[in-house]
């Protein structure tokens, strides 16, 4: 399996993403970060720490489980596993930074947007992903991406993070 990013490169990519997000946040604009379960949450936590240092203020963090919002729910098991969504703040009028590990077809992001809007109406939503691999089926684009990589549609990008996988690296599988 070819390695796309090492642990050191993942850290550097997250630093670049935080720099870009900080540059795009108008001074004083209320911001919150929301990770999409599962690996989007770990990335959101890492981005939060770096972004708080750059902006000099605390940023609320939440996460979404999008299981029941998926358009392929009928293709999943008869008893899909639904995990906790945690939004301890009202997203209304905030600039939400929505975080996921890989952007592929756009369907996960669409589901996340539907879930997010059930909690309130953000002023804006910015999408931050570690890997943008193309092959969109919906008109969704990342505002910030750690790495844009060309893949074949049948390939799989695996993001491994210490919080969930005990190591940091990104690999490409056929």
C-alpha positions, 0 to 999 in steps of 0.5 A: 500500500503506497503511503500518501502522508506520513505522521509528520506530513499529516501534522504539517498538513493540519498546520497549513489548514489551520493557517488557511482557516485563520486567514479566512476568519474575519476578526471577531467573527464567531467560529465553531468547529464540527467534526464528522464522525469518526475520523473527522472528530479527531481531525477537528480536535487537532484543528481546534487546538491549532486554530485557537493558538492562531486566533487567540480565542477559544473555539467551541467544538462539536461532532455529528453522527450522520448515519440517519442522514445518509442517502444509502441508509437502506443499503446498510445493515437493518440495524445501523449503529448510531453514535452520539452527536454532540453540539453543546452550542447553537450553530445559528449565526456562527461560521462553522468549520465542518471537518472530515478526513476524506472528501470523495463523492460529497455525499457524506458532506451533504448528509452532515449539512442536513444534520447540522441545519437541524440544530440551527442556521449557521451564518456560513459553513467552511469545509476542511478535509485532510484529503480531497480525492476528487470524483464528486457526485454532488457540487461540493468543494473543500474550502481547505484541504491538507492534500489534493490527490488524484485517485482512481474511482475504485481505489480507497484512501485510508486515513489512520489516526492515533486517536482511532487507529494507534498510528498516523498515516494515510495510505492508498489501497486498490 
